Amino acid sequence: MAQEKKFEKEYDLICVGGGIMSATLALMLKLIDKDLKILIVERLDQVALESSAAWNNAGTGHSALCELNYTPQREDDSIDVSKAKEVFKQFENSKQFWSYLVEQGLLKDPEVFIHAVPHHSWVKGKEDVDFLKKRFEEMTQHPEFKEMQFSEDPSILNSWFPLIKNKSKKDPVAATRMELGTEVNFGELTRSFFKILEEKFDTPVYTECEVEDVDPSEDVEWLTEIKDLKTHQKYYCNASHVFIGAGGGALSLLQKVEIDDKEGYGGFPVSGQWLICKNEEMIKKHHAKVYSKAGPDAPPMSTPHLDTRYIEGKQELLFGPFAGFSTKFLKEGSYLDLFKSIEINNIPSLWGAFWHNLPLTKYLIQQVEMNHEDRMEKLRVFVPDAKNEDWELKIAGQRVQIIKKDEKEGGVLEFGTEVVHSKDGSITALLGASPGASTAVHIMTELITYAFPEKTATKAWQDQMHEMIPFWDKNIDEHPLEFKKMQEKCSEILRIGAFSSVKLQK
């Protein structure tokens, strides 16, 4: 990505951060209007080294096929699947966009970044088994999840994921399975997007450069101060739009921007860790993503899972995540990040979030105090015969969870993603972490609608959007057969396998 830096005076859009979000936004806009002048700025020496890097995220194509936190149980014991349906559609939008790029010859080999890996939810104990069965019965009433299978038969579960055993024969176990599940290497996908932008659309990606400030400009909208970290030279560029997609670094830059909507936001950094399998025989036996339930005081992002991954052309097996704590907002950030983010306007939010999340603080302390044997015991809930010497710890990415002001509680901790923007949409910032990369296409589609209203109102834009993402504005429930055909087409184009013909295990 390194190239001679030739900064222009004016841009239609400057993207801060070289991750999947900036890559998706820039590529979508170039496909809609190739004449837009766009610049991408990344502070590290390569793109996709922070949250988008393969080792730094779960790699799951998050579509609510196995993530139990997307299907909460109501007080009357019924299952709410509304969030699951929403997340499912968002990931399908991503698959449609990627399929379009393959059809256009822009993405050459989808197997570089996406693989078919069945998604499972696995639970133990009567209460959780009853919950999973209710979840299955409710979800299969909807066209998105018709192919879901359910079983309590140990022999069937063993065929789905041979490494996972139930140590206690007295406890009932159950699992669901979706053949449609995917494993995604978002680092490879991000690099592919930036390659397309540079080679096909003459859109520069300047690495080792940092956006230090964004101020209102008389000439266009925003005057952007960019520092070359190698030469220490500073450049000043005008931009009619700025997108701050710098992962954990987004909050720090947003706080410098003069817009009212930023007030009250804070961040809580959490680092991630994985146990990585070194035993090749074990890795070959497991071809699945298996999610279970998080502990009672654990955040949704801590849901334990045993996952097949494909990283740097090699099949891997990971278990986790385990939480750590650092005051950094980025893996390659500063230990002062958290302290620098504290301002007068967000102190009530920070205090409120802390006071109302004391169990989370306790959970993080327990996680930080864990040693290798403690982590292995968590793994042995899944794989009882796991040996210490077959697994090693790897530090994953750094996440900054959103803290926002709340009238009742002072501040609340959010675990999703949120776009903060000026009233006219000319400056936008993406905060938060999950489900993140999987829903990049959906998030950027929505961002474009309020950042570029003059374009979204045109028939040309509408037609291009329908060509790139046919179901972006359609309700799946209202078009089930049309959606199923589109889904099968995407599976064929992306080479992620046909749908399972196995009958549901009632």
N, C-alpha and C positions, 0 to 999 in steps of 0.2 A: 504493500500500500504506500510505501514511502515514495514521495515525488517532490520535485522542486516546488516550493511554495510561492505561488503568485496570487496574492490576495487582490480581489477586485474591490472597488469602492462601494458597490452596492450589490445586494443579493435579494432575491424574493424570499429566501428562507435560509437561515443558519441553524443547523442541528448540532446541539452540544451533546457529545457522547457517541462513541463508535460501537454501539450495541445493536441488538435486534430491533429495538423500537425506532431509532433514527434510520436504520437501514430500510425498514418497512415503510415508514412515512415517506422518505425521499424517493424510493422506488415507485410507490403508488402514485405520488404526485407527478413524477416524470412520465409514467405511462399515461396519465390523464392529460398532461400538458408538457411536452418535451422541451418547450422553450423557457420553462421556469429556470432561473439561475439559483442553484442550491450549493451550499458549502457544508461539509461535515467536519467537525473538529473533535479530535480525541487526544487526551492528555498523555496516554501511554504510547509506546512505540509500535503497537499493533492494535487492530480492532479486535473486539470480542474477547477481551482478556478479563473482564470483570464478570458481571452477572450472566452474560451470554455464554461464557466459556463452559464447555461440557462438564468439567469436574465441579463447577460452581453452582450447578442447579440439578434438579431431580431428573431432567431429561424426559419426563413423562409428558405425552401429549394430553394435557389436562382437559378432559371432556366429561368428567363426572361419572365415568364408567366404574370407578373403583374407590373414589375418594368419599368416605362416609360423611365427612363434615359438610358436604353439599346437600345432604338429605337429612336435616334435623327432624327429630320426633316432636310432634306437638304435645300439648298437655293432655289432649284426649287420646294419645297414643298413635294417632294417624301420622303418616310420613309426608312431609312437605318436600315435593320434588321440583318446585318452581326454580330454585337456584340451579339445580342440576340441569334442567332443560336449558336455562340461559347459558351456562358454561359450555354445555354440549354444542349449542348452535355457534357459539363464538369460535370454538376450535374447528368446527366444520367450515366456517368462513375462511380460516387459515388454510385448510386443506384445499379449498376451492381456488384460492389465490395461488397457492403453490402449483396446483395442477395447471392453471392457466399459464404460468411461467414456463412449465415443462412443454406445454403444447406450442408455445411461441418460440421454443428453442433457446430460451434465455437460461433456464436451468437444464443442464445436460443430463445429469445422472441423479435422480432422486434418492437412490440407495446410499449416496454419500451422507445424507442428513436424516433420512427417515426409514424406519423398519417396523414391520408388523410384530408386535409383542403383545400377547393377550393380557388384558387387565383383570385382576381379581380383587375381591374383598374377602378377607378371611377373618373369622371371629371364633371365639371359644366361650363356653358357658351358656346356660339356658337363656338368660336375659338377652344377651347379644345375638344369639342364634334366632330368637323370636323377632328381634329388631330387623335382622338381615332378611328374614323371610318376608316380613311385612314390606320392607323396602323393595324387595324383588317383585312382590305381587303388585305394588303400586307402580313401580317404574315400567314394568312390562305392559301396562295399560296405555303407554304412550309410544308413538311410532319411533322415537329416538332410541328406545331401549328394548325393542321387540326381540332382539337376538340374545338377550341376556339369559344365561343358564344359572340354575341354582341346584345345589346338591348338599346333602348331609352324609353321603356315602363315602367312607374313608378311602375306598378303592378308587372312586372317581376323583376325589381330591388328590390322591397320590399320583394319578395320571396327569393331573393339571400341573402340579408342582411337587416333584418327587422328594426334594430336599426337606420340605416342611412336614413335620410330624407332630402328633399330639402326645405329649408326654403322659398326661393323665387320661387313662381310658374312661374315667368316670365322667369327665366333662364332654358334653356334646360339642361338636364343631360343625361349621358350615362355611360355604363359600359361594360366591357368584363368579361368573366368568363372562367376559366379552371378547370375542375373537377380534373385534374391530380395533382393539387398543393399539397404541403406537408408542415407539421410543423415538425421540427426536434429539438430534445433536444440533442445538441452536447456535453453537459456535461455528460449525461448518456452514449452516444456513446463512448466518450473518456475513461471513466472509464471501460467500457466493453472491449475496445481494450487493455488497460493496464493489465486487469485481464487475458485476453488470453495470452498476452506476458509473464506474470509471471508464470502462471499455465501450459501452453502448451509448451512454448519455453524457459523456464528458463532464461528470460530476466529481470534483476532487474530494478526497478524504485526506485531510492534513493531520498526521499523527504528531505526537510530541508537541502539541499546542494546547494551551489552556485558555478558556474563556474566563477572564477575571472579573468582568462587570458587564452589565447590560443597562443602558440608560435611555430615557426618552430622547428622540432626535428630532430636530426641526426639519431635516431634509426628507426623511422617510418616516419610519416609526421608531426604530431602535438603533442606537449606536452601540456596537459590540466591540469591547476591548479584548483583543486576543494576544497572548504572549507566546512566542516561540521559545519553548523550554530549552532548546539547545543553544540558540544564539542570544536569548534574552531580549530579542527585539520585540517591540510591540506594534501591533497593527490595529487600525480602527476602521471597521466596516459598518455601513448602514444596511439594515435589513428590514423589510416590511413585515416579516414574521420571524420569530425565534422559537425553537422548540428545545426545551431543556430535558433531555432524556439520558441524563448522566448517572442513572442508577442511584446509589447511595449519595452521590455527590450533587444530586438535583436540588435537595433542600438548601444546601449552603449557598448555591448560586441564586436560587429563587428569593432568598431572604434579602439579597442586594437589589432586587428589582422593585421599582416603584409602582406597585399595583396593590389595590386594597385587598384583593382576594387572598393574598398570601398570609394575612394576619392570623396569628394564633396557631400556626402549624409548627410542630416539632417532630423530632424523630427519635426512635429507640433502636439502637443498633444491636443486631444479633448475628453471631457468626455460626456457620454450619460445619459439621464434620461427618465423614462417612467411614464405615469399616469397609475396606476393599479386600476382596478374596484373592489369594495368591495361588490357590489350588486349582489347576486347570481342569481336573476331572469334575470338580464341583461346579465350576463355571459352565461346563458343557451340559450338565444335567438339568440346569435351571434355565428355562426360556419363558419368563413371565415377569410381570410386575404384580406384586402381591402387597396390598395395603391392608392394614388393620386399624384398630381404634386407638386414638391418642389417650393418654392417661387423663384422670379427672381434672388436674390443674394445668395440663399442658396445652399450649396454643395449637390451633389447627395445623400450622406449618410443621409441627413435630410428629405428625402421624407416622408411625413406624412402617417401613416397607422394605421388602427384599426384591431388588430389581435387576433385571438384565439390562445392560447398557451396551452401546456400541460407540467406542471412543478411539479416535486415531486409527480406525480400521480394525480394531480388535474388540472381541466380545469381552465384557467385564461383568462382574457381579458385585453389587453394592448393598450395604444394609445401613439404615439410619432413617432420618438424620439425627445427629446428636447436636445439642446446642452448646455454643460457647459464648463468651462475652468479650467484647473489645470496644473501646471508645472510638474506634475508627468507623467512618461511614463507608469506606471502600476498602477492599482487601489491600490495595496499594495506596491507602490513604494515610492520614496523620492521626496519632493518638489524641490530638487536640480537637478533632472534628466535633465530638459531642459537646464539649465545653463551649466551642465557638458558636454553636447553633443556639445556645440559650440567650434569649432576648427578653426584654421586659414584656413584650406583647404575647409571648408564648409560655411564660412562667406559670400562669393559672392552668393552661392546658397540660403542661408537663406534670405539675403537682397533682392535678385531678386524675390523670392517667395512672400515675404511680400509686396513689392512694387506693384506687379502685382495682388495682391489679397486683396486690400483694402476693396472691398465690403464684402468679407468674414469676415474680421475683424469687420466691422460694424455689420454684422449679428450676430456674436458671442457675441458682447457686448449687443445687444438687447436681445439675448437669456438668457444671464446671469442675466439681469435686470428683467426678467419676474417673477411675483408672481403666486400664485395658480389660482387666477381669470383670469390672462392673459392666462395661459395654458388651463384653462377650456373653454375660448372663442375659442381657436384653435380647441379643441375637438368638440365644438358645431357646427362647420362647418360640421362635420360628424353627430353628434348626438345632434340635437337642444335642446332636453329636458334633457340633462345631468345635474345632480345635483352635486354641489360641494362636498357634504358629501358622495357621492358614489365613489369618486375617491381620491387616495392619490399618492404622488410622491415617486418614488423609484429610487435610483442612480444605473445606469447600469455600463457598462464597460468603460475602458479607452482605447482610440485608438491613435495611432501615425501615422499620414499621412506622406507619403514619400515626402521629398524635395530633388530634385536631380539637379545637375548642367545642365545648358542649355547655349549653345554658344550665342544665341541671347538675352535671357532675364536674363542671369546670373543664375537663378534658377527657377524651376517650381514645383508646388504642385501637386502631383499625388494622386488619390483616390482609385487606385487599389492595387493589390499585386505585388511584384517583388522579384525575387530571385537574390541575389548578390552572386557571387561565384568566387573562384580563377580560373586561367586559366585551371588548370588540374581538376577542379571540386572536389578537395579533401576537401575543406571547403565551405560550403554554408550557407547563411543566408536569412531568409524570412522576408521582410519588408512590411508594409502596412496592410490594414484591409479588404477591400471589393472586391469581394464577399466572400473571406476568406474560412471559414469552409466548405461551400457547395462544394467548388471546391478542397478540400484537396487531393482527389485521383488523380485528373488531375495534380495538381501542383507537387505532389510527384512522379508521373509517369515521368514527364519531368525531375525532379531533378535527379532521378535515372539514366536516360539516359546519362547525362553528368558527374555525380558523379561516376558511376560504369560502364564505357564503356566496360570494360573487361567482364562484365556479360551480358549486353544488347545485345552484338554481338552474343551470343550463341543461338542455337536453343532451348535449354532447357528453357532459360529465355523467349524467344518469345512464346513458347508453354504455359508456365505458365501464362504469361500476358494475352493471349487470353482466357485461362480458367477462370481467375479471372475477366477480364473486356473485354468481347468479342468484343466490339466496340471501344476499346481504340485507334486503328489506322485506323478505317474505316470512310468513309464519309457517313453520314445519307442519303443525297440526292441521292447517288449512290446505296443504299441498303434500300429503304423505307419499303418494305414488311418484310424483315428480321429484320429490326430495330423494326418495330411495334410488331412483335412476341416477340422479346427480351423485349420490354417495358412492354408488357402485362404479360410476365413471371415474371418480377421483381415486378410488382404490386401485383401479386398473392403471391409470396414468402414473400414480405414485408407486406402483408395484408393491402394495402392502397387502396383497392377498384377497381372495374371494371371501364372501360371507360364509359363516359356519352353517352346515346343513344338519348339524347334530340336533336332535330333538331336545327340548327343554326337560331338565330333570325336575319333576315336580316334587 
